[in-house]
């Protein structure tokens, strides 16, 4: 390809991959929730391949015809898309702090979780009515993560925390609150960079502002 065509081609591919990637993650979260990392990433990779590979193939076919070269096969594009998408989902799962656990994260039996029922529980649908593990704010919404999955509620984080009484919990970050019983491990990656590992494998960051509260509670050394 001539460099103007090549630049336009890769700009289209990159932009399309980002947009379709966000769409795929949203669909899989709504479909499966975040409680099963391995199944989530496998489903996301397959869906990404199913949607994005034909788009790449169609664009590449148009460019190849203009360039006078034999067009690529859809199967070849699909295989490449599957491998690259899978690599991205797996890498993100194991490197991004806000991802919901890794494939080998330690887990705890659900039966060990407390049976207290906070008021916030009444807002959840039947599909996600498990023991609440953590809360995370996102714009004007709160993601409520339970032992059965995740549900998003339109409310402020401070109001959601208020409705968690009498369950004991702590803010670890301005956007995160966790129940004490859900904390199973503390991870330190770099000086000053701390994460709490929860019973479902989630890793929640601890900010400098809330570190003293967690130290006073005996959760951090």
N, C-alpha and C positions, 0 to 999 in steps of 0.2 A: 504494500500500500504506500502511496505517497504520504508524506508526513501530515498534511492537513486532514486527509481521510483517516489516517491512523489515529490522530489526536481526537477527532470527532467520534470515532469508533469506541475508543477506550473510555472517553468521557461518558458516552451513552451506557456502556457496559457497567462502569463503576456506579453511576447514579442509579441505574436500574437495579443493581444488586443490593444497594443500601435500602432503597424503597421497598423492594420485594422482601428483603430480610426482615424489616420491621413488620410488614404485613404478616409474614409467616409466623413470627414469634407471637404476635397478638392472637392469631388464630389458634395456635397450639396451646397458649396459656388458657384461652377460653375453653378449649376442648379437653385438655388433660390436666390443667393446673400446673403447679411447680413441684409437686411432691415426689415425682419419679424422674430424676435427672437423665438417666440413660434412655428411657423410653421417650422423654421429651426431645432430646437431641436427635435421636434416630428418626422420629416423626417429622421434626423440623427439617432435617436434611432431605428426606424423601419428598416432602411438600415443596421445598425450595427447588429441587431438581425438576419436579413435575411442572411447576409454574415457570421457572426462569430459563430452563434449558431450551424450550421452543422459542423463547424470545431471543436468546443469543443466536440460536441456529438461523432464525429468520433474518436477523440483522447481518450475520456473517454471510449468509447466502446472497443477500443483496450486494454486499461489498465485493464478494468473490466474482459475481457476474460482471460488476462494473470493472473489476481488475482483470478479467479474462482468465481466471484460474479455476480449476475444478472445485465445485462446492464441497464443503465438509458434510459428513453424514450426521444425522440427528443423534444416532446412538453414541457416536464419539463425543459429541458435545454434552450429552446427558451424563456420560461416565465422568468427564472432566468436571462438570458442574457438581455432581454428587461428591467427588473426592474433595474438591476445594471447599464446598459448603460444609461438609462434615468436619474438615480440619478447622474451619473458623468456629463452628459451634462448640467443638471439643476444647479448643484453645480458650475461648471465652469462658466456658464453664469452669476451667481450672485456674484462670488468672484474674477474672473480674470479681472484686469483693462483693458486689451486690447480687451475684448469681446465687441460686438456691442450692448450695451444696455441690459436692463432687461425687463421682461414681464410687469412691472408696471412703467417703466420709463416715466416721463412726456414728452409729444410730442407737437409739434407746427404745425399748419397748413402749408402745403407746400406753399400755396398762399402768406404767409407772407415773404417768402424768396426773395432775390433780383433777378432782371431779367438781371443783367449784365452778359455778355457772354465773359469770358476770352478765350485766345488762346488755352488753354489746353482742352477746351470743344470740339474742332474740332478733337481731337484724340480719343474721346470716340465713342463707337458703339451706334447704335440706342436704344438698350435695356437699356443702362445706361445713356442716354443723359438727365439727370435731372440737377438741380442746384447742383454744387459741394459744399460739406459740409466740407470735410477734406482730407488731404493727409497723407499717412504713408509710410515710406521707409522700404524696406525689401530686403536685399542683394543689387542687382543691379536693383531692380524694385521699382515701386511706386504704392501703392494701392490708387486708386481714389474713394472715397465714395461719392455718389450723393444721391439725394432724390429718385432715381429710383433703386439704387442698388450699386454694386461695380465692378470696372474693374481694372486689373493690367496692367501697362504700363512699358516697359523696358526703364528706364531713371533714371537720378539722381534726388533726392528730390530737390536740389537747382535749377535745371532747370525747374522742374514742378512748383515750387513756382514762378519763374520768369514769367512763362506763365500764372499765375493766375491774373496778372494785367488786369484791374484796381480794382479787388475785394480786399477789405481790409481783412487782416488776420494776424495771428501771429504764430510763432513757439512756441510750449509749451514744446517741448522735442526735442532732436537731431533727433528723428525719426518721429515727428508729427508736422503738421501744420494745423490750423483750420481757417475757415472764421469767422469774428467777428459776422456776422448776425446769425450764426448757434449756438452760445453759449446761453444757456438758464439758466444755473445754475452752481454754484460752490460748490463742495463737499469737505469737509475736514474730512478725516478718522482718521488720527493720526497726531501728531505734525510734520509738515514738509511734510506731504503726502496730495497732493491736486489733484483733478480731475476736469476737465470741462465737464459738461453734455451738449450734443448737441441736436439739434431738433429731431434727429432720435433715441435718447436714448443712443448713444455711450458715453462712459466715456474715456476721453483722459487725460493721466497723465501730470502733470506740474513738470518739473525738476527745481532744484535750480538755474541753470544757466539762465533760461528764466523767472523766477518769477519776477525779477525787471521790465522787459519789460511789462509784463501783469499788474503789479501794476501801472506803469506810464500811461498805456492806460486806467486805471480805471476799469479793469475787475476784478482784485483782490484788496481786501482792503489793 
